[in-house]
Amino acid sequence: MSLVIAGERSGVGKTTVTLALLSSLSRKYGCVQSFKVGPDYIDPMFHQRVTGRPCRNLDPVLTSESYVQECFASHLQQVDYALIEGVMGLFDGASGRDDFASTAHVARLLQLPVLLVLDCSRLSRSVAAIAHGYQSFDARVKLAGVVLNRVGSDRHLQLLQDALEPLQLPVLGVLRRQDQITIPDRHLGLVPTAEIPQLHELIDRLAYLGDSCFDWGRLLPLLSNNYQLPLTSQRVSEGDTETRRRGDAETRRIEAPLHISFTPNDPPLRIAVARDRAFSFYYQDNLDILEKLGAELVFWSPLTDNTLPAGIQGLYFGGGFPEVFAQQLAENTSVIEALRRAIVQGMPTYAECGGLMYLCKQITDFENQSWSMVGLLPTTTVMGKRLTLGYRQATVLQESPLLPVGAKVWGHEFHRSQLTMMPEKPLFEIRGYKQVQVTFEGWQLHQLHASYVHLHWGGCPEIPARFLRQCRN
């Protein structure tokens, strides 16, 4: 069995609890595979630094219910334990009408028990009412126990334990207020691991909490890896359907063969993947799929490299924080000139969110300073306070190296920037999850696909297959 770590709401400490458990498991008990519910990039970075294994995202909107199940089962091979960190509150999904894409939904899909993290900083007996509500709200979700976080004193702990006793809900962990670990954050959440100089000390502290604050005698049997994929007839709970996920609209499958044939005389298909402190938002599954389809991934840095990697046929820019490193990016003029030449000459390029920002004329940062970027897109990125967030159904209006006209895909937006202008012919028609309002977004020119929409290719490997065919051509 494996275990899902859930919070009663955002901000209760489930990431700290998850990292503490992962730190102890990986150091003392064996190999552990972690997962993250939802589209987040930064929490998985912390998971990977703790466990030494890439964390996998489980998101039934970006992929599908069946992909979530198959991804989970396939990555349990050759590991001893598995742990899933949830998203937001246990029952918070993509809409308020149901809990699709919530932690509870994923727990049901995988038929796993939930360890519920409770913020006890302003509670005593009322903790029982909260726990009882979560325990009884959906009988299909089984709570294995609770973690009491931010407990103030021994007396406080005794009050909490006395209140919970009638529920027969095991207390499997207790973290004191003085135990709290602060992980630095900024405008899009936690600061990525590559930017935290004291990360090793932080992980040591998390491991100490993991060793000392949990009831391992009862936890280890829940975490041991004896998982079997649910039978097809059990996979989808009543009412959890693909139509519901799609906001009552079918998503067209993209017609494209997955097989890409190479002859022995073909040179390696080398794809340059920008990966450094400015560009770090990548789903590991996307990278894996590219390699399975025959690509050789060449990681490079627009911040520090003086030129593009040699012999490449395609470019991939993920998201990240180019606004934080805008001056350094702007000063690397040799790379900017090389990129402009390569893309204008037709090199297939995929850029999402931070990558899109980098390819614009300028980035205006939070201090209202403007920095020159690659300049392929005739628009400027301006940072602001407004957060654009949510799942997006995108209908393709302009053929790109990744997508044909008319295809519909699901993605996710998460940014605090806006563009000063949009193209006359945008790449996408955009709708929010279960929304009818239409907006337009994205750029397509030369062989460039640039958009704020992050895509996970697990549910639609035809997308990277099409991209690699364009790169080969």
N, C-alpha and C positions, 0 to 999 in steps of 0.2 A: 504494500500500500504506500501511497505517497500522500502529501499533505498540502493543503492550500492555506496560505496565510492571508487573512482578510482583516479589514478594519471596519469598525462601525461607521466610520466616515473618513474623509481625507484628513490627514494631519494628526492621526492618533499614534503614529510611530510604527506602522507596519513595515516600512523599509528598514528601520533600525532593527526591529525584531528579526526580519528575514536575513539581514546581513550578519547579525549575531549568530543565528542558527547555522547559516552557511559557513561562517568562519570556524565554528566548533566542529561541524561535520567534516569539513575538508581537512582539518588539521589532526583530528583525533580518531575519526571513525571510518574514513574511507572516501572513495570518489563520489562526488555529488553532482547531479545535473540540476540546474536551476531553470525556471521559466518565469515569464512575466505576462500577466493578462493585460491586453490592450496594446496601443501603438507606441508606447514610450520607448525612447532610445537610451536615456541616461541611467535609469535604474539598472538596466542590463549591463552597462559598463561596469558598475560597482560589483554586480554579481560575478562577472567574468574575472575581475581582479582578485576576488576572494577565492573562487573555485578553480581558476585556471582553465575553465571551459566556457565557450561561448554560450551565453544565455539565449533562449529561444522565446520569441513572442507568440502568444496564443491569442489570436484576435479573429473571431468568427465573422466580423464585418469585412475586414480587409482581405480575409481568405474565405473560409467556409467552416461550417461545423465539422465536416468530415476531415478537413485538413488539420484542424486543431487536434482532433483525436489521433490522427496518423502521425503528426509531428511529435506529439507527446510520446506516443508509444515507440517511435523509431529512435528517439534520442535517449531512451532508457537502457539501450544495449550497453553492456560493459561498464555500468556504474552501479554503485551500492545503494545510493539514496537519491531521492528526487524531492524538490521543493518548488512550489509555485507561489510567487508573490502576486496578490490581487491588485485591483485598481479601484480607487475611490472607496466608497462604502460597499459593503457586501452585495447589496441589491441594486446598486446604481449602474444602469446600462446606458445604451445609446439614446434612449428616449425615456420620458416619464410614464409612458403607457405600458411598458413591460420591462423586463430586465435583460433583454437580449444584449449580449456582449459584456455582461456584468461578471464579476467574480463568481456569483452564485450560478450563473448560466454555465460557465466553464466547469465549475465543480460538478454540476449535474451531468454535463457531457462526458466527463471523465470518470464519473461515479467515485469521487474522492471526498473524504471528510475535510472539514474546515476548522482551522484554529483561529479564533476570533480575538483580535487585539482591542482592548477597551482602554480608553483614556480615563483614568480614575482621579485625575488631579482635582476635580471639583465634585466628587461623588462620594457617598458612603452607601447607605442602603439602596438608593435609587439604582445602583449598578445592577441589582437583580431584575428590576423592571426592564432595563435595556437588554440585558442578556436574555431574559425570557422572551422579549419581542423578537429578537433575532433567532432564537431557538424554535419558535413556533410559527413564524411568518410563512415559511414554506417548508412543508414536511418532507419535501424531496431533498432538501439540503441538510446534511447531517453535521452537527457541530461536535468535534472531537474534544473540545475544551476551550479555555480562554487563557489569554495572557493579560495580566493586570499591569498596565503601564502607568508610570508617574505616580507611584504609591509614595505617600509622604512620610509614614512612620510605621512602627510595629503596631501601634493602636489602630491606625488607619487600615492597615492590612487585615487586622482581626475583624474589623467592622465589615470589610468587603467579603471576607471569607464566610462570616456568619450569614450575611445576606444571600450569598450564592448557594449555600449548603442545601436548601430545599430543592433547588433545581437539579441536583445531582449532575452538575456540569463541572468536570475536573478543572482545577487551576493548574495549568502546565508550565506557567512561567510568571515571574514577578520581577518587574524592573522598577527601581526606586527613582525618585525625582533626581537625586544626586548622581544617578547612573547615566543621565541623559547625555547623548553624544550629538554634537551639532555638526552637521555636514553643510558646508557653505553652499548658498544658493544665489541665483540671480533671476533675470527676467523670464526665463523659460524653465525654471525649476532648479535642480541641483547643478552645481558646477561639475563639469565632466572630470573624470578621474585624472586625465593627463595634466590638469591644471592645479592639482592639489599637491603641494610639495611634501606635506606630512602624511601622505596617504598610508605609508607603511605603519606609522604609529597609530593612525586611525583604525586600521584593520586589526592591529594587536589589541586595541581597546575593545573592539567589537568581539573578538575571540574570547577575551576575558569575560565579557558579559554573557556570551553564549555558554561558556563553561560553568558559570556560577549562578545563573538566574533561571535555569530551566530544569524541569523534572525529566531527565534523560531516560530514566527507567521506563517511563510511560511514553515518551516521545519516540524513541528509536523503533519500537515495533510498528508505529504508524508510518514511519519514513522508509522502512526497508523496501527494496525494489522487488516486489512480486506481482507487478501490474500486468493485467491482461486487458487488451482492447475490448470495450463492450461490444456485444453482438450488435449487428446492424439493426435488429428489431428494437434494441434498447437504446440506440444512440441518441435519438432526438426525442426529448420530452414532448408531451402533448402541447401543441401550440408553438413549439420552437421550430419554425420552418424557415426555409430559405426565402420564401415570399415575404415573411415577416421581416427578415433581415433587410431585404431589398427595398423596404418602404413601399410594399405593394407594387413594385415595378420589377419586371424581369431584367436581368443583366445579360446582354448578348455575349455568347461565347465568341472569342476571337478565332476565326478560322485560320489556322496556320500549323503546318506540320512541325512537330517538336524535333525531329531528327535533322541534324545538320551534317551533311556528308563532307568529309575532307579526304583528299588524296594524300598518299605518302609524301608527295612532293610539295604539298602546301606548307608554307611557313607557319609557325605558331600564330594563333589569333590572339594578339596581345591587346588587352584592354587596360588603359591607364586609369586607376582609381585614386582620386584625390583623397588622401587620408592623413590628417594632422590635427592640430588643435583647432583650426578653423573649420575643418570638414570632418566630422566624426560620426554623423548620424547615418548608420547603415544597418539594415536587417541582415544578420548573418545568413539567413536563408537565401537572400538575394545573391549574395556573393557565392554561396555554395552552388546555387542553380547555374550561375554563369560558368563555374568550373565544370560542373557535370555536363554542360552542353558543349564543352570543348575549349573554353576560353582560358588563357593564361592571364591572371590578374597581376598587374604591376602597380604596386602602391608607391605613391610619390607625394611630394608636399609643395603646393603652391606658395607656401610661406618661405621655405628654405631652399628648395631646389632652384638651380639657375636655368634649367631648360626642361623640356618635356622628356619623358623616357624614350629611348630609341626604339624604332621598329613597331610602333603602336598602330592599331587600326580603329580604335574607338576610345572615347573619353566618358567617364562616369564621375559626376560630382554629386555627392550626397549633401544632406543638410548639415547644420552646425551653427557656428557663431562667427561668420565673417565680419560682422559689425564690430566685434570685440577686437579683432586683429586687422581692421581695415587699413590702418597706416602701414603695417608690415606688408600686407598684400599689395597695396598701391606702390610701395617702393620696389617691389620685385618686377621691374619693368621688362626684363628679358623674358620672363615666363608669360607675362601679359601679351607681349608681341608675338611670341610663339603660339600661344593659344588662339589669338585672333587669326593668324595665318592659317592654322590647321583647320579651324572651323569654317572659315570663309572658303577654303579649298574643298570642303565637303566631307570632312571627317565626321562620322556619326557621333553625336554627343547627347548624353542624357544628364540633365541638371535639374535637381529638385530643391526647392526652398533656398537654403544657403547657397547652393550652386547657381540657382537663378539670380540671386542677388549679386554674386560675384561677376556674372556675365553682363550686368547692366553698365550704364555709363558711370554711375557714381553710387556710393553708399553715404548717406548722411546719418551720422551716428547720434547717440542720445545727447551728446554735447553740442549738437547742431554743426559739427564739423563735417565737411564733405571730402571724400577721398575718391580719386579716380580708380575705376575698375577696368575690366576687359573692354567694355564699350561695344559689345556686339548687339545688345538690346538697347534701343533708343529711349531709355527710360531711366529714372533714378529711384533707388530704394531709400525711403525715409523711415527711420526708426521712430516709434511713438509708444504711447501708453496703452493703446487699444490692443487687446488680445484677440486674434482671429483663431478660433479653435473649433474642431469638430470633424465628423466623418463627412465625406463628400462623394456623391455619385456624379461622375464626370462622363459626359457624352462627347466623343471626339468630333470636332468640326473641321480640323485640318490634318491631313495625313502626316504622320511623323515617323521617325525611324523605329518607334516602338509600337505605334497603334494605327490601325486603318480608320478611315472616316466611318462614323456610325457606331463604332464600338462603345460600350459602356463599361466603365471600371469603377471600383470603389477605392477611395484613398482617404487621406487624413491631412488636415491643415493645422499648423500650430506655429504662429509667428506674431511678432509685434512690429511688423513693418508693412508699409504700403508702397505701391508703385505710383509714380507721378503721372503715368499715362499707360494705356493699354493698347494693344495692336488693333488695327482696323479689322483684321480677321483673327480672332482669338483661337487658341488651340482647343479649349474646352467650353462646353456649356455645363454649369455647375448647379447642383441642387444639394441642399443639406439633407440629413437623414430624416426621412418621412416628411419632407417639406416640398411645397410646390413652387416657392419663390426661385426664380432663375437668375443667376449671375454668369458672367463670362470671365475667363481667366486663361493664362498660359500663352506661350510664344512658340511659333514654329517658323524657322527660316534656315536656309541652307539645308543641312542635315541635323539640325539642333532641335531637341525637344526640351523646353524649359518651363517649369511650372512650380507653383507653391505646393502642389498636391504630392504628398509622399505616397508611394505605392509599395505594397508588399506583393512579391511575385509568386508566393507559394500557392495561391489559388488560381493563378493564371500564368503558367510557365511559357505560354505562347508569346508573352510580351518580351522576355529576354531572348527567346529564340529568334523572334523577328529582328531584334536589335543586332544580334550577332550575324545574322544573314546580311544585314545592311553593312556591317563592318567588314565582312568578307568581300562583299561586292566592291 
